[in-house]
Amino acid sequence: MSASARSRLPLSRRRWLGQLSAAAVGAAGLMLQRGVKAAAAGDAAAVIQQPALGERVHWPTVHLLDGRRLDPPQPGQAASVVVFFSTTCPFCARHNVHVQKLLDSSRGMPLRILAVAHDEKVELVQRYLARRQLGFEVTMDQLPLHVALSRKPGIPLTCVVDRQQRLREVIRGEMFEEDVLGLTRWAQA
């Protein structure tokens, strides 16, 4: 079959997901690149170095979708799981279901779960959360959190900070449910 005939065939699920994931990674990388350039142009966040694994995180103060301010946790308080996602990413949609299960199973533990939307419209993110019945806290302050945690491109991106506020894991890509649920170990350490 010729290449032109193949290009007219409907996309298989695998090819479609491959193209979609490539587009999502590219878009996330572009947004992050633009954000880093903005930081380099004079934003105070540019002064803060990205921590290496085991180093202390310099948390920014961020605002949640509901308008509340989320202050940085103090050492010894709660561990944190921070997930960067986009409402258009199918891998993020599956990953966020596991993150919701993590939230449900960790109630009462010193574990803070924060999702960071790579989107531009608050209303779109709120509809996404409501439609999928996701109850974790969400912010759209992606640039300061990327600067504080990881500048790795791609979504979903999961960053884990222990109770002493040291960066412990940076995991790029969709995770299995049991691996997401295993992140509670950082709240117990």
Residue frames as a rotation matrix with the C-alpha (Angstrom) as fourth column:
MET 1
0.585 0.811 0.000 0.00
0.811 -0.585 0.000 0.00
0.000 0.000 -1.000 0.00
SER 2
-0.132 -0.645 0.753 1.35
0.590 -0.661 -0.463 3.39
0.796 0.383 0.468 -0.92
ALA 3
-0.798 -0.253 -0.547 2.03
0.597 -0.449 -0.665 6.12
-0.077 -0.857 0.510 1.65
SER 4
-0.851 0.520 0.070 -0.67
-0.488 -0.834 0.257 8.34
0.193 0.185 0.964 0.16
ALA 5
-0.065 0.847 -0.528 -3.24
-0.154 0.514 0.844 5.53
0.986 0.136 0.097 0.38
ARG 6
-0.285 -0.115 -0.952 -2.18
0.822 0.481 -0.304 4.82
0.492 -0.869 -0.043 3.98
SER 7
-0.982 -0.131 -0.137 -2.60
0.184 -0.840 -0.511 8.48
-0.048 -0.527 0.849 4.94
ARG 8
-0.513 0.857 0.040 -6.25
-0.639 -0.413 0.649 8.36
0.573 0.308 0.760 3.79
LEU 9
-0.213 0.423 -0.881 -7.07
0.418 0.854 0.309 5.40
0.883 -0.302 -0.358 6.06
PRO 10
0.740 0.467 0.484 -8.76
-0.250 -0.477 0.842 6.12
0.624 -0.744 -0.236 9.39
LEU 11
-0.239 -0.874 0.423 -6.30
-0.764 -0.100 -0.638 6.36
0.600 -0.476 -0.644 12.25
SER 12
0.061 0.169 -0.984 -5.92
0.438 0.881 0.178 3.28
0.897 -0.442 -0.020 14.38
ARG 13
0.943 0.329 -0.047 -6.32
0.165 -0.343 0.925 3.83
0.288 -0.880 -0.378 18.11
ARG 14
0.425 -0.862 -0.276 -2.59
0.792 0.207 0.575 3.29
-0.438 -0.463 0.770 18.65
ARG 15
-0.391 -0.568 0.724 -1.56
0.858 -0.510 0.063 5.80
0.333 0.645 0.687 15.93
TRP 16
0.359 0.632 0.687 -4.17
0.270 -0.775 0.571 8.28
0.893 -0.020 -0.449 17.15
LEU 17
0.954 -0.017 -0.299 -2.97
0.295 -0.122 0.948 8.05
-0.052 -0.992 -0.111 20.78
GLY 18
0.068 -0.997 0.026 0.64
0.947 0.073 0.313 8.30
-0.314 0.003 0.949 19.62
GLN 19
-0.331 -0.147 0.932 -0.05
0.646 -0.755 0.111 11.45
0.688 0.639 0.345 17.66
LEU 20
0.663 0.660 0.354 -2.15
0.146 -0.577 0.803 12.88
0.735 -0.480 -0.479 20.48
SER 21
0.768 -0.422 -0.481 0.52
0.567 0.099 0.818 12.19
-0.298 -0.901 0.315 23.09
ALA 22
-0.278 -0.891 0.360 3.21
0.961 -0.256 0.108 13.73
-0.004 0.376 0.927 20.88
ALA 23
-0.053 0.344 0.938 1.04
0.363 -0.868 0.339 16.83
0.930 0.359 -0.079 20.48
ALA 24
0.900 0.430 -0.070 0.39
0.196 -0.258 0.946 17.02
0.389 -0.865 -0.317 24.25
VAL 25
0.389 -0.841 -0.375 4.07
0.822 0.133 0.554 16.67
-0.416 -0.524 0.744 25.11
GLY 26
-0.410 -0.541 0.734 4.97
0.841 -0.536 0.075 19.26
0.353 0.648 0.675 22.50
ALA 27
0.302 0.616 0.728 2.35
0.218 -0.788 0.576 21.70
0.928 -0.015 -0.372 23.76
ALA 28
0.935 0.020 -0.355 3.40
0.355 -0.039 0.934 21.24
0.005 -0.999 -0.044 27.38
GLY 29
0.043 -0.998 -0.047 7.05
0.950 0.026 0.312 21.71
-0.310 -0.058 0.949 26.44
LEU 30
-0.304 -0.086 0.949 6.22
0.633 -0.762 0.134 24.86
0.712 0.641 0.286 24.50
MET 31
0.705 0.618 0.348 4.22
0.126 -0.592 0.796 26.29
0.698 -0.517 -0.495 27.39
LEU 32
0.757 -0.486 -0.438 7.03
0.560 0.134 0.818 25.49
-0.338 -0.864 0.373 29.82
GLN 33
-0.232 -0.874 0.427 9.63
0.973 -0.215 0.089 26.95
0.014 0.436 0.900 27.45
ARG 34
0.040 0.331 0.943 7.60
0.356 -0.886 0.297 30.16
0.934 0.324 -0.153 27.16
GLY 35
0.931 0.360 -0.057 7.26
0.154 -0.247 0.957 30.26
0.330 -0.900 -0.286 30.94
VAL 36
0.392 -0.869 -0.300 10.99
0.821 0.184 0.541 29.77
-0.415 -0.459 0.786 31.49
LYS 37
-0.361 -0.480 0.800 11.72
0.800 -0.600 0.001 32.52
0.479 0.641 0.600 28.95
ALA 38
0.477 0.602 0.641 9.29
0.122 -0.767 0.630 34.79
0.870 -0.222 -0.439 30.83
ALA 39
0.904 -0.196 -0.380 11.09
0.401 0.085 0.912 33.94
-0.146 -0.977 0.156 34.06
ALA 40
-0.041 -0.990 0.136 14.43
0.978 -0.012 0.209 34.71
-0.205 0.142 0.968 32.43
ALA 41
-0.125 0.057 0.990 13.06
0.583 -0.803 0.120 38.09
0.803 0.593 0.067 31.34
GLY 42
-0.583 -0.225 0.781 12.89
-0.331 -0.812 -0.481 39.28
0.742 -0.539 0.399 34.94
ASP 43
0.587 0.808 -0.059 10.53
-0.299 0.284 0.911 37.13
0.753 -0.517 0.407 36.97
ALA 44
0.118 -0.533 0.838 11.79
-0.991 -0.112 0.068 36.54
0.057 -0.839 -0.541 40.52
ALA 45
0.816 0.247 0.522 11.16
-0.330 0.941 0.072 32.80
-0.474 -0.231 0.850 40.09
ALA 46
0.804 -0.548 -0.231 14.11
-0.079 0.287 -0.955 32.65
0.589 0.786 0.187 37.69
VAL 47
0.050 -0.818 0.573 16.48
-0.872 -0.315 -0.375 33.20
0.488 -0.481 -0.729 40.63
ILE 48
0.290 0.146 0.946 15.37
-0.756 0.641 0.133 30.00
-0.587 -0.754 0.297 42.36
GLN 49
-0.605 -0.570 -0.556 17.25
-0.781 0.559 0.278 26.91
0.153 0.603 -0.783 41.20
GLN 50
0.482 0.722 -0.496 15.35
-0.614 0.682 0.397 23.72
0.625 0.113 0.772 40.53
PRO 51
0.219 -0.428 0.877 16.09
-0.882 0.297 0.365 21.34
-0.417 -0.854 -0.313 43.41
ALA 52
-0.474 -0.386 -0.792 17.86
-0.600 0.800 -0.031 18.06
0.645 0.460 -0.610 42.83
LEU 53
0.476 0.622 -0.621 16.40
0.028 0.695 0.718 14.93
0.879 -0.359 0.314 44.39
GLY 54
0.136 -0.362 -0.922 16.92
0.928 0.372 -0.009 15.14
0.346 -0.855 0.386 48.15
GLU 55
-0.870 -0.462 0.170 17.21
0.396 -0.862 -0.315 18.94
0.292 -0.207 0.934 48.23
ARG 56
-0.459 0.691 -0.558 14.81
0.494 -0.324 -0.807 21.27
-0.738 -0.647 -0.193 50.01
VAL 57
-0.222 0.520 0.825 11.96
0.911 -0.190 0.365 22.68
0.347 0.833 -0.431 47.91
HIS 58
-0.910 0.010 -0.414 11.36
0.140 -0.934 -0.329 26.43
-0.390 -0.357 0.849 47.93
TRP 59
-0.292 0.903 0.315 7.58
0.939 0.333 -0.085 26.38
-0.182 0.271 -0.945 47.68
PRO 60
-0.903 0.156 0.400 5.81
-0.010 -0.939 0.344 29.31
0.429 0.307 0.850 46.08
THR 61
-0.543 0.838 -0.053 2.49
-0.002 -0.064 -0.998 30.54
-0.840 -0.542 0.036 47.39
VAL 62
-0.957 0.269 0.104 -0.17
0.139 0.115 0.984 29.59
0.253 0.956 -0.147 44.86
HIS 63
-0.491 0.869 0.059 -3.88
-0.763 -0.397 -0.511 30.24
-0.421 -0.296 0.858 44.43
LEU 64
-0.737 0.321 0.595 -6.39
0.343 0.936 -0.081 27.45
-0.582 0.144 -0.800 44.05
LEU 65
-0.742 0.493 0.454 -9.24
0.467 -0.107 0.878 27.47
0.481 0.863 -0.151 41.54
ASP 66
0.265 0.912 -0.314 -11.69
0.882 -0.098 0.460 28.43
0.389 -0.399 -0.830 44.30
GLY 67
0.534 -0.093 0.841 -9.61
-0.017 -0.995 -0.100 31.55
0.846 0.039 -0.532 45.06
ARG 68
0.980 -0.199 0.002 -8.04
0.011 0.064 0.998 30.31
-0.199 -0.978 0.064 48.29
ARG 69
0.349 -0.935 -0.063 -4.33
-0.819 -0.271 -0.505 30.86
0.455 0.228 -0.861 48.83
LEU 70
0.933 -0.143 -0.329 -2.26
0.239 0.932 0.272 27.73
0.268 -0.332 0.904 49.45
ASP 71
0.609 -0.736 0.295 0.68
-0.793 -0.565 0.227 28.56
-0.001 -0.372 -0.928 51.66
PRO 72
-0.043 -0.724 -0.688 3.88
-0.500 0.612 -0.613 26.50
0.865 0.318 -0.389 51.61
PRO 73
0.874 0.302 -0.380 3.96
0.130 0.609 0.782 23.63
0.468 -0.733 0.493 54.13
GLN 74
0.425 -0.732 0.533 6.49
-0.900 -0.407 0.159 23.83
0.100 -0.547 -0.831 56.94
PRO 75
-0.417 -0.638 -0.648 9.11
-0.482 0.759 -0.437 21.11
0.770 0.130 -0.624 57.49
GLY 76
-0.994 0.029 0.101 7.64
-0.064 0.592 -0.803 18.26
-0.083 -0.805 -0.587 59.51
GLN 77
-0.236 0.969 -0.069 4.07
-0.754 -0.227 -0.616 18.95
-0.613 -0.093 0.785 58.38
ALA 78
0.630 0.620 0.467 2.72
-0.150 0.688 -0.710 17.11
-0.762 0.377 0.526 55.36
ALA 79
-0.618 -0.636 0.462 4.32
0.337 0.317 0.886 15.34
-0.710 0.704 0.019 52.42
SER 80
0.120 0.647 -0.753 3.08
-0.545 -0.591 -0.595 16.54
-0.830 0.482 0.282 49.04
VAL 81
-0.374 -0.111 0.921 2.16
0.706 0.610 0.360 14.92
-0.601 0.785 -0.150 45.74
VAL 82
-0.020 0.284 -0.959 1.98
-0.400 -0.881 -0.253 17.47
-0.916 0.378 0.131 42.93
VAL 83
-0.208 0.055 0.977 0.61
0.720 0.685 0.115 16.38
-0.662 0.727 -0.182 39.55
PHE 84
-0.526 0.007 -0.850 0.91
-0.488 -0.821 0.295 18.54
-0.696 0.570 0.436 36.43
PHE 85
-0.413 0.484 0.771 -1.85
0.669 0.736 -0.103 17.77
-0.618 0.474 -0.628 33.90
SER 86
-0.891 0.268 -0.367 -3.95
-0.433 -0.745 0.507 19.11
-0.137 0.611 0.780 31.05
THR 87
-0.084 0.955 0.286 -7.66
-0.466 0.216 -0.858 18.70
-0.881 -0.205 0.426 30.44
THR 88
0.558 0.295 -0.776 -6.95
-0.827 0.114 -0.551 17.58
-0.074 0.949 0.307 26.86
CYS 89
-0.463 -0.845 -0.266 -4.50
-0.833 0.518 -0.194 14.81
0.301 0.132 -0.944 27.76
PRO 90
0.510 0.713 -0.482 -6.02
-0.509 0.701 0.499 11.28
0.693 -0.009 0.721 27.75
PHE 91
-0.142 -0.644 -0.752 -3.12
0.422 0.648 -0.634 9.92
0.895 -0.408 0.180 29.81
CYS 92
-0.892 -0.138 0.430 -3.74
-0.254 -0.634 -0.730 12.62
0.374 -0.761 0.531 32.41
ALA 93
0.029 0.988 0.149 -7.43
-0.860 -0.052 0.508 11.68
0.510 -0.143 0.848 32.57
ARG 94
0.548 0.126 -0.827 -6.57
0.106 0.970 0.218 8.09
0.830 -0.207 0.518 33.53
HIS 95
-0.494 -0.829 -0.261 -3.76
0.454 0.010 -0.891 9.22
0.741 -0.559 0.372 35.85
ASN 96
-0.661 0.266 0.701 -6.08
-0.564 -0.793 -0.230 11.66
0.495 -0.547 0.675 37.66
VAL 97
0.513 0.813 -0.277 -8.49
-0.435 0.524 0.732 8.82
0.740 -0.255 0.622 38.48
HIS 98
0.226 -0.534 -0.815 -5.62
0.658 0.701 -0.277 7.15
0.719 -0.473 0.510 40.36
VAL 99
-0.786 -0.508 0.352 -4.74
0.145 -0.705 -0.695 10.46
0.601 -0.495 0.628 42.06
GLN 100
-0.046 0.856 0.515 -8.35
-0.756 -0.367 0.542 10.73
0.653 -0.365 0.664 43.26
LYS 101
0.691 0.241 -0.682 -8.07
0.127 0.888 0.442 7.21
0.712 -0.392 0.583 44.72
LEU 102
-0.365 -0.882 -0.299 -4.85
0.632 0.001 -0.775 8.32
0.683 -0.472 0.557 46.44
LEU 103
-0.635 0.209 0.744 -6.72
-0.469 -0.869 -0.156 11.26
0.614 -0.448 0.650 47.96
ASP 104
0.422 0.907 0.017 -9.55
-0.613 0.271 0.742 9.00
0.668 -0.323 0.670 49.14
SER 105
0.619 -0.196 -0.760 -7.21
0.412 0.905 0.103 6.40
0.668 -0.377 0.641 50.65
SER 106
-0.411 -0.899 -0.153 -4.95
0.663 -0.180 -0.727 8.92
0.626 -0.400 0.669 52.39
ARG 107
0.316 0.578 0.752 -7.54
-0.175 -0.744 0.645 10.91
0.933 -0.335 -0.134 54.33
GLY 108
0.994 0.045 0.099 -6.20
-0.101 0.047 0.994 11.59
0.040 -0.998 0.052 57.81
MET 109
0.380 -0.924 0.038 -2.59
0.908 0.381 0.173 11.10
-0.174 -0.031 0.984 56.71
PRO 110
0.317 -0.348 -0.882 -0.13
0.018 -0.928 0.373 13.99
-0.948 -0.134 -0.288 56.54
LEU 111
-0.566 -0.416 0.712 -0.30
0.687 0.239 0.686 14.05
-0.455 0.877 0.151 52.73
ARG 112
0.050 0.510 -0.859 -1.19
-0.226 -0.832 -0.507 17.05
-0.973 0.220 0.073 50.59
ILE 113
-0.278 -0.052 0.959 -2.31
0.833 0.484 0.268 16.44
-0.478 0.874 -0.092 47.01
LEU 114
0.115 0.229 -0.967 -2.18
-0.206 -0.947 -0.248 19.29
-0.972 0.227 -0.062 44.54
ALA 115
0.145 -0.023 0.989 -2.90
0.907 0.404 -0.123 19.18
-0.396 0.915 0.080 40.82
VAL 116
-0.295 -0.348 -0.890 -1.53
-0.063 -0.922 0.382 21.85
-0.953 0.169 0.250 38.49
ALA 117
0.540 0.627 0.561 -3.55
0.539 0.255 -0.803 22.48
-0.646 0.736 -0.200 35.33
HIS 118
-0.683 -0.730 -0.029 -1.71
0.349 -0.361 0.865 23.35
-0.642 0.581 0.501 32.11
ASP 119
-0.060 0.761 0.646 -4.79
0.988 -0.046 0.147 25.13
0.141 0.647 -0.749 30.79
GLU 120
-0.869 -0.298 0.396 -5.74
0.311 -0.950 -0.032 28.74
0.386 0.096 0.918 30.23
LYS 121
-0.284 0.860 0.423 -9.43
-0.494 -0.510 0.705 28.84
0.822 -0.008 0.570 31.19
VAL 122
-0.849 -0.016 0.527 -10.51
-0.517 0.223 -0.826 28.26
-0.105 -0.975 -0.198 34.78
GLU 123
0.098 0.991 0.088 -14.05
-0.904 0.126 -0.408 27.37
-0.415 -0.040 0.909 33.70
LEU 124
0.352 -0.048 -0.935 -12.78
-0.673 0.681 -0.288 24.59
0.650 0.731 0.208 31.45
VAL 125
-0.699 -0.668 -0.255 -10.75
-0.251 0.563 -0.788 23.07
0.670 -0.487 -0.561 34.29
GLN 126
-0.664 0.512 0.545 -13.68
-0.653 -0.040 -0.757 23.34
-0.366 -0.858 0.361 36.71
ARG 127
0.419 0.829 -0.370 -15.99
-0.906 0.355 -0.230 21.53
-0.059 0.431 0.900 34.26
TYR 128
-0.011 -0.549 -0.836 -13.33
-0.474 0.739 -0.479 18.85
0.881 0.391 -0.268 33.72
LEU 129
-0.906 -0.373 0.201 -13.04
-0.324 0.307 -0.895 18.27
0.272 -0.876 -0.399 37.49
ALA 130
-0.307 0.881 0.359 -16.81
-0.797 -0.033 -0.603 18.19
-0.519 -0.472 0.713 38.00
ARG 131
0.418 0.475 -0.774 -17.45
-0.863 0.474 -0.175 15.86
0.284 0.741 0.608 35.04
ARG 132
-0.055 -0.557 -0.829 -14.85
-0.174 0.823 -0.541 13.38
0.983 0.114 -0.142 36.33
GLN 133
0.877 0.480 0.006 -15.80
-0.048 0.075 0.996 13.85
0.478 -0.874 0.089 40.01
LEU 134
-0.031 -0.960 -0.277 -12.26
0.694 0.179 -0.697 14.79
0.719 -0.213 0.661 41.04
GLY 135
0.857 0.513 -0.058 -12.00
0.359 -0.511 0.781 16.39
0.371 -0.690 -0.622 44.47
PHE 136
0.097 -0.882 -0.462 -8.34
0.971 -0.018 0.238 17.23
-0.218 -0.472 0.854 44.89
GLU 137
0.487 0.014 -0.873 -7.07
0.145 -0.987 0.065 20.80
-0.861 -0.159 -0.483 45.09
VAL 138
0.243 -0.343 0.907 -6.13
0.969 0.134 -0.208 22.38
-0.050 0.930 0.365 41.76
THR 139
0.232 -0.249 -0.940 -4.15
0.062 -0.961 0.270 25.46
-0.971 -0.121 -0.207 40.81
MET 140
0.867 -0.019 0.497 -3.29
0.497 0.015 -0.867 27.00
0.009 1.000 0.022 37.47
ASP 141
0.747 -0.663 -0.051 -0.07
-0.618 -0.721 0.314 28.56
-0.245 -0.203 -0.948 38.82
GLN 142
0.947 -0.301 0.111 2.07
0.320 0.904 -0.282 26.22
-0.015 0.302 0.953 36.76
LEU 143
0.490 -0.819 0.298 5.14
-0.021 -0.353 -0.935 28.39
0.872 0.452 -0.190 36.18
PRO 144
0.122 -0.522 0.844 6.13
-0.926 -0.366 -0.092 28.93
0.357 -0.771 -0.528 39.83
LEU 145
0.644 0.145 0.751 5.51
-0.519 0.804 0.290 25.27
-0.562 -0.577 0.593 40.62
HIS 146
0.914 -0.402 0.057 7.52
0.302 0.580 -0.756 24.07
0.271 0.708 0.652 37.62
VAL 147
0.271 -0.849 0.454 10.36
-0.407 -0.529 -0.745 26.34
0.872 0.017 -0.489 38.71
ALA 148
0.162 -0.167 0.973 10.16
-0.987 -0.037 0.159 25.05
0.009 -0.985 -0.171 42.29
LEU 149
0.488 0.179 0.854 9.80
-0.441 0.895 0.065 21.34
-0.753 -0.409 0.516 41.48
SER 150
-0.219 -0.530 0.819 10.79
0.492 0.665 0.562 20.29
-0.843 0.526 0.115 37.97
ARG 151
-0.061 0.128 -0.990 11.26
-0.689 -0.723 -0.051 21.80
-0.723 0.679 0.132 34.56
LYS 152
-0.822 -0.196 0.535 10.90
0.162 0.821 0.548 18.43
-0.546 0.537 -0.643 32.84
PRO 153
-0.553 0.664 -0.503 8.56
-0.832 -0.413 0.370 18.66
0.038 0.624 0.781 29.86
GLY 154
-0.667 0.387 -0.636 5.60
-0.014 0.848 0.530 16.36
0.745 0.363 -0.560 29.43
ILE 155
-0.390 0.644 0.658 2.39
-0.912 -0.170 -0.374 15.55
-0.129 -0.746 0.653 31.22
PRO 156
0.929 0.330 0.169 1.31
-0.049 -0.343 0.938 13.99
0.368 -0.879 -0.303 33.44
LEU 157
-0.215 -0.976 0.022 4.27
0.014 -0.026 -1.000 14.82
0.977 -0.214 0.019 35.64
THR 158
0.832 0.500 -0.238 4.18
0.180 0.161 0.970 13.74
0.524 -0.851 0.044 39.28
CYS 159
-0.265 -0.895 0.358 6.49
-0.198 -0.313 -0.929 15.30
0.944 -0.317 -0.095 41.87
VAL 160
0.664 0.429 -0.613 6.74
0.449 0.426 0.785 14.01
0.598 -0.796 0.091 45.43
VAL 161
-0.197 -0.650 0.734 8.05
-0.410 -0.625 -0.664 16.03
0.891 -0.431 -0.143 48.37
ASP 162
-0.274 0.058 -0.960 8.58
0.658 0.739 -0.143 14.38
0.701 -0.671 -0.240 51.76
ARG 163
0.671 0.645 -0.366 7.47
0.684 -0.347 0.642 15.76
0.287 -0.681 -0.674 55.13
GLN 164
0.122 -0.712 -0.692 10.80
0.655 -0.466 0.595 17.57
-0.745 -0.526 0.410 55.58
GLN 165
0.794 0.356 -0.493 10.05
-0.112 -0.710 -0.695 19.39
-0.598 0.607 -0.524 52.27
ARG 166
-0.386 -0.912 -0.140 12.75
-0.494 0.076 0.866 17.63
-0.779 0.403 -0.480 50.27
LEU 167
0.317 0.457 -0.831 12.12
-0.948 0.141 -0.284 16.59
-0.013 0.878 0.478 46.66
ARG 168
-0.130 -0.320 0.938 12.04
-0.477 0.850 0.224 12.78
-0.869 -0.418 -0.264 46.56
GLU 169
-0.345 0.061 0.937 10.56
0.654 0.732 0.193 11.74
-0.673 0.679 -0.292 43.20
VAL 170
-0.178 0.351 -0.919 9.89
-0.705 -0.697 -0.130 13.26
-0.686 0.625 0.372 39.78
ILE 171
-0.494 0.129 0.860 7.92
0.366 0.928 0.070 10.83
-0.789 0.349 -0.506 37.62
ARG 172
-0.552 0.275 -0.787 7.10
-0.736 -0.605 0.305 11.69
-0.392 0.747 0.536 34.03
GLY 173
-0.695 0.363 -0.621 4.16
-0.381 0.546 0.746 9.95
0.610 0.755 -0.241 32.39
GLU 174
0.358 0.927 0.115 1.10
-0.738 0.205 0.643 8.01
0.573 -0.315 0.757 33.40
MET 175
-0.724 -0.577 0.378 1.55
-0.680 0.505 -0.532 5.75
0.116 -0.642 -0.758 36.42
PHE 176
-0.429 0.561 -0.708 -0.14
0.252 0.827 0.503 2.47
0.867 0.038 -0.496 37.34
GLU 177
0.502 0.758 0.416 -2.78
-0.241 -0.339 0.909 2.72
0.830 -0.557 0.013 40.07
GLU 178
0.805 -0.188 -0.563 -0.74
0.562 0.542 0.624 0.71
0.188 -0.819 0.542 42.59
ASP 179
-0.283 -0.954 0.099 2.27
0.886 -0.300 -0.353 2.97
0.366 -0.012 0.930 42.05
VAL 180
-0.265 0.283 0.922 0.20
-0.130 -0.958 0.256 6.12
0.955 -0.052 0.291 42.65
LEU 181
0.779 0.626 0.039 -1.35
-0.148 0.122 0.981 4.59
0.609 -0.771 0.188 45.77
GLY 182
0.449 -0.705 -0.549 2.14
0.844 0.536 0.003 3.65
0.293 -0.465 0.836 46.95
LEU 183
-0.231 -0.541 0.809 3.03
0.260 -0.835 -0.485 7.34
0.938 0.098 0.333 47.23
THR 184
0.780 0.544 0.310 1.40
-0.183 -0.276 0.943 7.33
0.599 -0.792 -0.116 50.69
ARG 185
0.485 -0.664 -0.569 4.72
0.829 0.557 0.056 5.92
0.280 -0.499 0.820 51.96
TRP 186
-0.454 -0.695 0.558 6.09
0.478 -0.718 -0.505 9.48
0.752 0.038 0.658 51.93
ALA 187
0.226 0.597 0.770 3.41
-0.473 -0.623 0.622 10.59
0.851 -0.505 0.142 54.42
GLN 188
0.963 0.171 -0.207 4.46
0.058 0.619 0.783 7.82
0.262 -0.766 0.586 56.79
ALA 189
0.240 -0.962 -0.133 8.21
0.763 0.271 -0.587 8.46
0.601 0.040 0.798 56.57
